[in-house]
Amino acid sequence: MAVLLCPHCEIDVSGEPLPLSRHAVCQQCFQPLRCCLLCRHFDEAHAFQCLEDRSEPPLEKANANFCEFFSPKFGRQRLRKTPKNADAEQALNALFGDTIEDGDPTADRESQMTSPSAPKDRWDALFEDD
């Protein structure tokens, strides 16, 4: 038998009658089951996070919806729980480094970025002629 996991708490909800009702909820976390997060068409990498071209995906992917193309995703495929910008931030830190320009390691990163000249100074330092 195929395993159906709650997209919120990841327990087995295979006992729920199919097709899933819009009012079906997980018996452990009480979150809706008929939502984009549990659909086989859901893909975080896609522009609208839905692979079905004819659908009108809702803004809130974790809320219950009336999508005609909903089809539950069976199996143990976990969703990425990392922030979307984590990879980009790591790449920028690798490129520019985590050091603070004025040499004070205790300085707050946000206060450095609020200075209007800080980004320009870093840009100039990066591309200055030797």
Phi and psi in radians as a Rosetta constraint file:
Dihedral C 1 N 2 CA 2 C 2 CIRCULARHARMONIC -1.278 0.35
Dihedral N 2 CA 2 C 2 N 3 CIRCULARHARMONIC 2.552 0.35
Dihedral C 2 N 3 CA 3 C 3 CIRCULARHARMONIC -1.650 0.35
Dihedral N 3 CA 3 C 3 N 4 CIRCULARHARMONIC 2.324 0.35
Dihedral C 3 N 4 CA 4 C 4 CIRCULARHARMONIC -2.058 0.35
Dihedral N 4 CA 4 C 4 N 5 CIRCULARHARMONIC 2.059 0.35
Dihedral C 4 N 5 CA 5 C 5 CIRCULARHARMONIC -1.839 0.35
Dihedral N 5 CA 5 C 5 N 6 CIRCULARHARMONIC 2.476 0.35
Dihedral C 5 N 6 CA 6 C 6 CIRCULARHARMONIC -1.104 0.35
Dihedral N 6 CA 6 C 6 N 7 CIRCULARHARMONIC 2.280 0.35
Dihedral C 6 N 7 CA 7 C 7 CIRCULARHARMONIC -1.259 0.35
Dihedral N 7 CA 7 C 7 N 8 CIRCULARHARMONIC -0.184 0.35
Dihedral C 7 N 8 CA 8 C 8 CIRCULARHARMONIC -1.719 0.35
Dihedral N 8 CA 8 C 8 N 9 CIRCULARHARMONIC -0.849 0.35
Dihedral C 8 N 9 CA 9 C 9 CIRCULARHARMONIC -2.000 0.35
Dihedral N 9 CA 9 C 9 N 10 CIRCULARHARMONIC -0.100 0.35
Dihedral C 9 N 10 CA 10 C 10 CIRCULARHARMONIC 1.125 0.35
Dihedral N 10 CA 10 C 10 N 11 CIRCULARHARMONIC 0.536 0.35
Dihedral C 10 N 11 CA 11 C 11 CIRCULARHARMONIC -1.599 0.35
Dihedral N 11 CA 11 C 11 N 12 CIRCULARHARMONIC 2.843 0.35
Dihedral C 11 N 12 CA 12 C 12 CIRCULARHARMONIC -1.289 0.35
Dihedral N 12 CA 12 C 12 N 13 CIRCULARHARMONIC 2.127 0.35
Dihedral C 12 N 13 CA 13 C 13 CIRCULARHARMONIC -2.075 0.35
Dihedral N 13 CA 13 C 13 N 14 CIRCULARHARMONIC 0.493 0.35
Dihedral C 13 N 14 CA 14 C 14 CIRCULARHARMONIC -1.104 0.35
Dihedral N 14 CA 14 C 14 N 15 CIRCULARHARMONIC -0.304 0.35
Dihedral C 14 N 15 CA 15 C 15 CIRCULARHARMONIC -1.322 0.35
Dihedral N 15 CA 15 C 15 N 16 CIRCULARHARMONIC -0.192 0.35
Dihedral C 15 N 16 CA 16 C 16 CIRCULARHARMONIC -1.207 0.35
Dihedral N 16 CA 16 C 16 N 17 CIRCULARHARMONIC 2.398 0.35
Dihedral C 16 N 17 CA 17 C 17 CIRCULARHARMONIC -1.183 0.35
Dihedral N 17 CA 17 C 17 N 18 CIRCULARHARMONIC 2.426 0.35
Dihedral C 17 N 18 CA 18 C 18 CIRCULARHARMONIC -1.783 0.35
Dihedral N 18 CA 18 C 18 N 19 CIRCULARHARMONIC 2.563 0.35
Dihedral C 18 N 19 CA 19 C 19 CIRCULARHARMONIC -1.216 0.35
Dihedral N 19 CA 19 C 19 N 20 CIRCULARHARMONIC 2.581 0.35
Dihedral C 19 N 20 CA 20 C 20 CIRCULARHARMONIC -1.132 0.35
Dihedral N 20 CA 20 C 20 N 21 CIRCULARHARMONIC 2.292 0.35
Dihedral C 20 N 21 CA 21 C 21 CIRCULARHARMONIC -1.322 0.35
Dihedral N 21 CA 21 C 21 N 22 CIRCULARHARMONIC 2.723 0.35
Dihedral C 21 N 22 CA 22 C 22 CIRCULARHARMONIC -1.105 0.35
Dihedral N 22 CA 22 C 22 N 23 CIRCULARHARMONIC -0.390 0.35
Dihedral C 22 N 23 CA 23 C 23 CIRCULARHARMONIC -1.666 0.35
Dihedral N 23 CA 23 C 23 N 24 CIRCULARHARMONIC 0.043 0.35
Dihedral C 23 N 24 CA 24 C 24 CIRCULARHARMONIC -1.202 0.35
Dihedral N 24 CA 24 C 24 N 25 CIRCULARHARMONIC 2.303 0.35
Dihedral C 24 N 25 CA 25 C 25 CIRCULARHARMONIC -2.264 0.35
Dihedral N 25 CA 25 C 25 N 26 CIRCULARHARMONIC 2.721 0.35
Dihedral C 25 N 26 CA 26 C 26 CIRCULARHARMONIC -1.188 0.35
Dihedral N 26 CA 26 C 26 N 27 CIRCULARHARMONIC 2.390 0.35
Dihedral C 26 N 27 CA 27 C 27 CIRCULARHARMONIC -1.351 0.35
Dihedral N 27 CA 27 C 27 N 28 CIRCULARHARMONIC -0.184 0.35
Dihedral C 27 N 28 CA 28 C 28 CIRCULARHARMONIC -1.711 0.35
Dihedral N 28 CA 28 C 28 N 29 CIRCULARHARMONIC -0.880 0.35
Dihedral C 28 N 29 CA 29 C 29 CIRCULARHARMONIC -1.822 0.35
Dihedral N 29 CA 29 C 29 N 30 CIRCULARHARMONIC -0.129 0.35
Dihedral C 29 N 30 CA 30 C 30 CIRCULARHARMONIC 1.057 0.35
Dihedral N 30 CA 30 C 30 N 31 CIRCULARHARMONIC 0.481 0.35
Dihedral C 30 N 31 CA 31 C 31 CIRCULARHARMONIC -1.630 0.35
Dihedral N 31 CA 31 C 31 N 32 CIRCULARHARMONIC 2.672 0.35
Dihedral C 31 N 32 CA 32 C 32 CIRCULARHARMONIC -1.146 0.35
Dihedral N 32 CA 32 C 32 N 33 CIRCULARHARMONIC 2.506 0.35
Dihedral C 32 N 33 CA 33 C 33 CIRCULARHARMONIC -1.660 0.35
Dihedral N 33 CA 33 C 33 N 34 CIRCULARHARMONIC -0.609 0.35
Dihedral C 33 N 34 CA 34 C 34 CIRCULARHARMONIC -1.464 0.35
Dihedral N 34 CA 34 C 34 N 35 CIRCULARHARMONIC 1.385 0.35
Dihedral C 34 N 35 CA 35 C 35 CIRCULARHARMONIC -2.443 0.35
Dihedral N 35 CA 35 C 35 N 36 CIRCULARHARMONIC 2.914 0.35
Dihedral C 35 N 36 CA 36 C 36 CIRCULARHARMONIC -1.011 0.35
Dihedral N 36 CA 36 C 36 N 37 CIRCULARHARMONIC -0.604 0.35
Dihedral C 36 N 37 CA 37 C 37 CIRCULARHARMONIC -1.084 0.35
Dihedral N 37 CA 37 C 37 N 38 CIRCULARHARMONIC -0.416 0.35
Dihedral C 37 N 38 CA 38 C 38 CIRCULARHARMONIC -1.765 0.35
Dihedral N 38 CA 38 C 38 N 39 CIRCULARHARMONIC 0.002 0.35
Dihedral C 38 N 39 CA 39 C 39 CIRCULARHARMONIC -1.480 0.35
Dihedral N 39 CA 39 C 39 N 40 CIRCULARHARMONIC 2.523 0.35
Dihedral C 39 N 40 CA 40 C 40 CIRCULARHARMONIC -1.246 0.35
Dihedral N 40 CA 40 C 40 N 41 CIRCULARHARMONIC -0.287 0.35
Dihedral C 40 N 41 CA 41 C 41 CIRCULARHARMONIC -1.493 0.35
Dihedral N 41 CA 41 C 41 N 42 CIRCULARHARMONIC -0.172 0.35
Dihedral C 41 N 42 CA 42 C 42 CIRCULARHARMONIC -1.275 0.35
Dihedral N 42 CA 42 C 42 N 43 CIRCULARHARMONIC 2.276 0.35
Dihedral C 42 N 43 CA 43 C 43 CIRCULARHARMONIC -2.577 0.35
Dihedral N 43 CA 43 C 43 N 44 CIRCULARHARMONIC 2.035 0.35
Dihedral C 43 N 44 CA 44 C 44 CIRCULARHARMONIC -1.105 0.35
Dihedral N 44 CA 44 C 44 N 45 CIRCULARHARMONIC -0.457 0.35
Dihedral C 44 N 45 CA 45 C 45 CIRCULARHARMONIC -1.402 0.35
Dihedral N 45 CA 45 C 45 N 46 CIRCULARHARMONIC -0.261 0.35
Dihedral C 45 N 46 CA 46 C 46 CIRCULARHARMONIC -1.409 0.35
Dihedral N 46 CA 46 C 46 N 47 CIRCULARHARMONIC 2.676 0.35
Dihedral C 46 N 47 CA 47 C 47 CIRCULARHARMONIC -0.964 0.35
Dihedral N 47 CA 47 C 47 N 48 CIRCULARHARMONIC -0.888 0.35
Dihedral C 47 N 48 CA 48 C 48 CIRCULARHARMONIC -1.752 0.35
Dihedral N 48 CA 48 C 48 N 49 CIRCULARHARMONIC 0.164 0.35
Dihedral C 48 N 49 CA 49 C 49 CIRCULARHARMONIC 1.087 0.35
Dihedral N 49 CA 49 C 49 N 50 CIRCULARHARMONIC 0.412 0.35
Dihedral C 49 N 50 CA 50 C 50 CIRCULARHARMONIC -2.430 0.35
Dihedral N 50 CA 50 C 50 N 51 CIRCULARHARMONIC 2.242 0.35
Dihedral C 50 N 51 CA 51 C 51 CIRCULARHARMONIC -1.457 0.35
Dihedral N 51 CA 51 C 51 N 52 CIRCULARHARMONIC -0.210 0.35
Dihedral C 51 N 52 CA 52 C 52 CIRCULARHARMONIC -1.436 0.35
Dihedral N 52 CA 52 C 52 N 53 CIRCULARHARMONIC 1.992 0.35
Dihedral C 52 N 53 CA 53 C 53 CIRCULARHARMONIC -1.159 0.35
Dihedral N 53 CA 53 C 53 N 54 CIRCULARHARMONIC -0.522 0.35
Dihedral C 53 N 54 CA 54 C 54 CIRCULARHARMONIC -1.511 0.35
Dihedral N 54 CA 54 C 54 N 55 CIRCULARHARMONIC -0.108 0.35
Dihedral C 54 N 55 CA 55 C 55 CIRCULARHARMONIC -1.472 0.35
Dihedral N 55 CA 55 C 55 N 56 CIRCULARHARMONIC 2.810 0.35
Dihedral C 55 N 56 CA 56 C 56 CIRCULARHARMONIC -1.983 0.35
Dihedral N 56 CA 56 C 56 N 57 CIRCULARHARMONIC 1.560 0.35
Dihedral C 56 N 57 CA 57 C 57 CIRCULARHARMONIC -1.121 0.35
Dihedral N 57 CA 57 C 57 N 58 CIRCULARHARMONIC 2.389 0.35
Dihedral C 57 N 58 CA 58 C 58 CIRCULARHARMONIC -1.232 0.35
Dihedral N 58 CA 58 C 58 N 59 CIRCULARHARMONIC 2.777 0.35
Dihedral C 58 N 59 CA 59 C 59 CIRCULARHARMONIC -1.222 0.35
Dihedral N 59 CA 59 C 59 N 60 CIRCULARHARMONIC -0.716 0.35
Dihedral C 59 N 60 CA 60 C 60 CIRCULARHARMONIC -1.644 0.35
Dihedral N 60 CA 60 C 60 N 61 CIRCULARHARMONIC 1.836 0.35
Dihedral C 60 N 61 CA 61 C 61 CIRCULARHARMONIC -1.284 0.35
Dihedral N 61 CA 61 C 61 N 62 CIRCULARHARMONIC -0.325 0.35
Dihedral C 61 N 62 CA 62 C 62 CIRCULARHARMONIC -1.593 0.35
Dihedral N 62 CA 62 C 62 N 63 CIRCULARHARMONIC -0.134 0.35
Dihedral C 62 N 63 CA 63 C 63 CIRCULARHARMONIC -1.537 0.35
Dihedral N 63 CA 63 C 63 N 64 CIRCULARHARMONIC 2.662 0.35
Dihedral C 63 N 64 CA 64 C 64 CIRCULARHARMONIC -1.127 0.35
Dihedral N 64 CA 64 C 64 N 65 CIRCULARHARMONIC 2.562 0.35
Dihedral C 64 N 65 CA 65 C 65 CIRCULARHARMONIC -2.535 0.35
Dihedral N 65 CA 65 C 65 N 66 CIRCULARHARMONIC 3.046 0.35
Dihedral C 65 N 66 CA 66 C 66 CIRCULARHARMONIC -1.859 0.35
Dihedral N 66 CA 66 C 66 N 67 CIRCULARHARMONIC 0.410 0.35
Dihedral C 66 N 67 CA 67 C 67 CIRCULARHARMONIC -1.006 0.35
Dihedral N 67 CA 67 C 67 N 68 CIRCULARHARMONIC 2.246 0.35
Dihedral C 67 N 68 CA 68 C 68 CIRCULARHARMONIC -1.235 0.35
Dihedral N 68 CA 68 C 68 N 69 CIRCULARHARMONIC -0.383 0.35
Dihedral C 68 N 69 CA 69 C 69 CIRCULARHARMONIC -1.716 0.35
Dihedral N 69 CA 69 C 69 N 70 CIRCULARHARMONIC 0.146 0.35
Dihedral C 69 N 70 CA 70 C 70 CIRCULARHARMONIC -1.078 0.35
Dihedral N 70 CA 70 C 70 N 71 CIRCULARHARMONIC 2.269 0.35
Dihedral C 70 N 71 CA 71 C 71 CIRCULARHARMONIC -2.504 0.35
Dihedral N 71 CA 71 C 71 N 72 CIRCULARHARMONIC 2.083 0.35
Dihedral C 71 N 72 CA 72 C 72 CIRCULARHARMONIC -1.084 0.35
Dihedral N 72 CA 72 C 72 N 73 CIRCULARHARMONIC 2.522 0.35
Dihedral C 72 N 73 CA 73 C 73 CIRCULARHARMONIC -1.654 0.35
Dihedral N 73 CA 73 C 73 N 74 CIRCULARHARMONIC 1.986 0.35
Dihedral C 73 N 74 CA 74 C 74 CIRCULARHARMONIC -1.595 0.35
Dihedral N 74 CA 74 C 74 N 75 CIRCULARHARMONIC 2.633 0.35
Dihedral C 74 N 75 CA 75 C 75 CIRCULARHARMONIC 1.982 0.35
Dihedral N 75 CA 75 C 75 N 76 CIRCULARHARMONIC 3.117 0.35
Dihedral C 75 N 76 CA 76 C 76 CIRCULARHARMONIC -1.804 0.35
Dihedral N 76 CA 76 C 76 N 77 CIRCULARHARMONIC 0.929 0.35
Dihedral C 76 N 77 CA 77 C 77 CIRCULARHARMONIC -1.640 0.35
Dihedral N 77 CA 77 C 77 N 78 CIRCULARHARMONIC 1.947 0.35
Dihedral C 77 N 78 CA 78 C 78 CIRCULARHARMONIC -1.443 0.35
Dihedral N 78 CA 78 C 78 N 79 CIRCULARHARMONIC 2.576 0.35
Dihedral C 78 N 79 CA 79 C 79 CIRCULARHARMONIC -1.455 0.35
Dihedral N 79 CA 79 C 79 N 80 CIRCULARHARMONIC 2.630 0.35
Dihedral C 79 N 80 CA 80 C 80 CIRCULARHARMONIC -1.218 0.35
Dihedral N 80 CA 80 C 80 N 81 CIRCULARHARMONIC 2.265 0.35
Dihedral C 80 N 81 CA 81 C 81 CIRCULARHARMONIC -1.859 0.35
Dihedral N 81 CA 81 C 81 N 82 CIRCULARHARMONIC 0.109 0.35
Dihedral C 81 N 82 CA 82 C 82 CIRCULARHARMONIC -1.488 0.35
Dihedral N 82 CA 82 C 82 N 83 CIRCULARHARMONIC 2.665 0.35
Dihedral C 82 N 83 CA 83 C 83 CIRCULARHARMONIC -1.074 0.35
Dihedral N 83 CA 83 C 83 N 84 CIRCULARHARMONIC 2.578 0.35
Dihedral C 83 N 84 CA 84 C 84 CIRCULARHARMONIC -1.081 0.35
Dihedral N 84 CA 84 C 84 N 85 CIRCULARHARMONIC -0.538 0.35
Dihedral C 84 N 85 CA 85 C 85 CIRCULARHARMONIC -1.608 0.35
Dihedral N 85 CA 85 C 85 N 86 CIRCULARHARMONIC 0.041 0.35
Dihedral C 85 N 86 CA 86 C 86 CIRCULARHARMONIC -1.102 0.35
Dihedral N 86 CA 86 C 86 N 87 CIRCULARHARMONIC -0.757 0.35
Dihedral C 86 N 87 CA 87 C 87 CIRCULARHARMONIC -1.134 0.35
Dihedral N 87 CA 87 C 87 N 88 CIRCULARHARMONIC -0.732 0.35
Dihedral C 87 N 88 CA 88 C 88 CIRCULARHARMONIC -1.145 0.35
Dihedral N 88 CA 88 C 88 N 89 CIRCULARHARMONIC -0.694 0.35
Dihedral C 88 N 89 CA 89 C 89 CIRCULARHARMONIC -1.157 0.35
Dihedral N 89 CA 89 C 89 N 90 CIRCULARHARMONIC -0.684 0.35
Dihedral C 89 N 90 CA 90 C 90 CIRCULARHARMONIC -1.117 0.35
Dihedral N 90 CA 90 C 90 N 91 CIRCULARHARMONIC -0.706 0.35
Dihedral C 90 N 91 CA 91 C 91 CIRCULARHARMONIC -1.125 0.35
Dihedral N 91 CA 91 C 91 N 92 CIRCULARHARMONIC -0.721 0.35
Dihedral C 91 N 92 CA 92 C 92 CIRCULARHARMONIC -1.151 0.35
Dihedral N 92 CA 92 C 92 N 93 CIRCULARHARMONIC -0.699 0.35
Dihedral C 92 N 93 CA 93 C 93 CIRCULARHARMONIC -1.127 0.35
Dihedral N 93 CA 93 C 93 N 94 CIRCULARHARMONIC -0.648 0.35
Dihedral C 93 N 94 CA 94 C 94 CIRCULARHARMONIC -1.176 0.35
Dihedral N 94 CA 94 C 94 N 95 CIRCULARHARMONIC -0.628 0.35
Dihedral C 94 N 95 CA 95 C 95 CIRCULARHARMONIC -1.279 0.35
Dihedral N 95 CA 95 C 95 N 96 CIRCULARHARMONIC -0.864 0.35
Dihedral C 95 N 96 CA 96 C 96 CIRCULARHARMONIC -1.692 0.35
Dihedral N 96 CA 96 C 96 N 97 CIRCULARHARMONIC -0.267 0.35
Dihedral C 96 N 97 CA 97 C 97 CIRCULARHARMONIC 1.450 0.35
Dihedral N 97 CA 97 C 97 N 98 CIRCULARHARMONIC 2.849 0.35
Dihedral C 97 N 98 CA 98 C 98 CIRCULARHARMONIC -1.650 0.35
Dihedral N 98 CA 98 C 98 N 99 CIRCULARHARMONIC 0.057 0.35
Dihedral C 98 N 99 CA 99 C 99 CIRCULARHARMONIC -1.322 0.35
Dihedral N 99 CA 99 C 99 N 100 CIRCULARHARMONIC 2.597 0.35
Dihedral C 99 N 100 CA 100 C 100 CIRCULARHARMONIC -1.705 0.35
Dihedral N 100 CA 100 C 100 N 101 CIRCULARHARMONIC 2.372 0.35
Dihedral C 100 N 101 CA 101 C 101 CIRCULARHARMONIC -1.032 0.35
Dihedral N 101 CA 101 C 101 N 102 CIRCULARHARMONIC -0.641 0.35
Dihedral C 101 N 102 CA 102 C 102 CIRCULARHARMONIC -1.419 0.35
Dihedral N 102 CA 102 C 102 N 103 CIRCULARHARMONIC 0.024 0.35
Dihedral C 102 N 103 CA 103 C 103 CIRCULARHARMONIC 1.527 0.35
Dihedral N 103 CA 103 C 103 N 104 CIRCULARHARMONIC -0.078 0.35
Dihedral C 103 N 104 CA 104 C 104 CIRCULARHARMONIC -1.587 0.35
Dihedral N 104 CA 104 C 104 N 105 CIRCULARHARMONIC 1.843 0.35
Dihedral C 104 N 105 CA 105 C 105 CIRCULARHARMONIC -1.230 0.35
Dihedral N 105 CA 105 C 105 N 106 CIRCULARHARMONIC -0.252 0.35
Dihedral C 105 N 106 CA 106 C 106 CIRCULARHARMONIC -1.605 0.35
Dihedral N 106 CA 106 C 106 N 107 CIRCULARHARMONIC -0.073 0.35
Dihedral C 106 N 107 CA 107 C 107 CIRCULARHARMONIC -1.157 0.35
Dihedral N 107 CA 107 C 107 N 108 CIRCULARHARMONIC 2.538 0.35
Dihedral C 107 N 108 CA 108 C 108 CIRCULARHARMONIC -1.329 0.35
Dihedral N 108 CA 108 C 108 N 109 CIRCULARHARMONIC 2.290 0.35
Dihedral C 108 N 109 CA 109 C 109 CIRCULARHARMONIC -1.091 0.35
Dihedral N 109 CA 109 C 109 N 110 CIRCULARHARMONIC -0.657 0.35
Dihedral C 109 N 110 CA 110 C 110 CIRCULARHARMONIC -1.189 0.35
Dihedral N 110 CA 110 C 110 N 111 CIRCULARHARMONIC -0.651 0.35
Dihedral C 110 N 111 CA 111 C 111 CIRCULARHARMONIC -1.182 0.35
Dihedral N 111 CA 111 C 111 N 112 CIRCULARHARMONIC -0.523 0.35
Dihedral C 111 N 112 CA 112 C 112 CIRCULARHARMONIC -1.182 0.35
Dihedral N 112 CA 112 C 112 N 113 CIRCULARHARMONIC -0.694 0.35
Dihedral C 112 N 113 CA 113 C 113 CIRCULARHARMONIC -1.342 0.35
Dihedral N 113 CA 113 C 113 N 114 CIRCULARHARMONIC -0.332 0.35
Dihedral C 113 N 114 CA 114 C 114 CIRCULARHARMONIC -1.368 0.35
Dihedral N 114 CA 114 C 114 N 115 CIRCULARHARMONIC -0.323 0.35
Dihedral C 114 N 115 CA 115 C 115 CIRCULARHARMONIC -1.191 0.35
Dihedral N 115 CA 115 C 115 N 116 CIRCULARHARMONIC 2.185 0.35
Dihedral C 115 N 116 CA 116 C 116 CIRCULARHARMONIC -1.110 0.35
Dihedral N 116 CA 116 C 116 N 117 CIRCULARHARMONIC -0.447 0.35
Dihedral C 116 N 117 CA 117 C 117 CIRCULARHARMONIC -1.602 0.35
Dihedral N 117 CA 117 C 117 N 118 CIRCULARHARMONIC -0.196 0.35
Dihedral C 117 N 118 CA 118 C 118 CIRCULARHARMONIC -1.048 0.35
Dihedral N 118 CA 118 C 118 N 119 CIRCULARHARMONIC -0.871 0.35
Dihedral C 118 N 119 CA 119 C 119 CIRCULARHARMONIC -1.100 0.35
Dihedral N 119 CA 119 C 119 N 120 CIRCULARHARMONIC -0.706 0.35
Dihedral C 119 N 120 CA 120 C 120 CIRCULARHARMONIC -1.147 0.35
Dihedral N 120 CA 120 C 120 N 121 CIRCULARHARMONIC -0.698 0.35
Dihedral C 120 N 121 CA 121 C 121 CIRCULARHARMONIC -1.096 0.35
Dihedral N 121 CA 121 C 121 N 122 CIRCULARHARMONIC -0.720 0.35
Dihedral C 121 N 122 CA 122 C 122 CIRCULARHARMONIC -1.173 0.35
Dihedral N 122 CA 122 C 122 N 123 CIRCULARHARMONIC -0.689 0.35
Dihedral C 122 N 123 CA 123 C 123 CIRCULARHARMONIC -1.091 0.35
Dihedral N 123 CA 123 C 123 N 124 CIRCULARHARMONIC -0.826 0.35
Dihedral C 123 N 124 CA 124 C 124 CIRCULARHARMONIC -1.095 0.35
Dihedral N 124 CA 124 C 124 N 125 CIRCULARHARMONIC -0.702 0.35
Dihedral C 124 N 125 CA 125 C 125 CIRCULARHARMONIC -1.155 0.35
Dihedral N 125 CA 125 C 125 N 126 CIRCULARHARMONIC -0.577 0.35
Dihedral C 125 N 126 CA 126 C 126 CIRCULARHARMONIC -1.233 0.35
Dihedral N 126 CA 126 C 126 N 127 CIRCULARHARMONIC -0.651 0.35
Dihedral C 126 N 127 CA 127 C 127 CIRCULARHARMONIC -1.952 0.35
Dihedral N 127 CA 127 C 127 N 128 CIRCULARHARMONIC 0.344 0.35
Dihedral C 127 N 128 CA 128 C 128 CIRCULARHARMONIC -1.282 0.35
Dihedral N 128 CA 128 C 128 N 129 CIRCULARHARMONIC 2.624 0.35
Dihedral C 128 N 129 CA 129 C 129 CIRCULARHARMONIC -1.365 0.35
Dihedral N 129 CA 129 C 129 N 130 CIRCULARHARMONIC 2.447 0.35
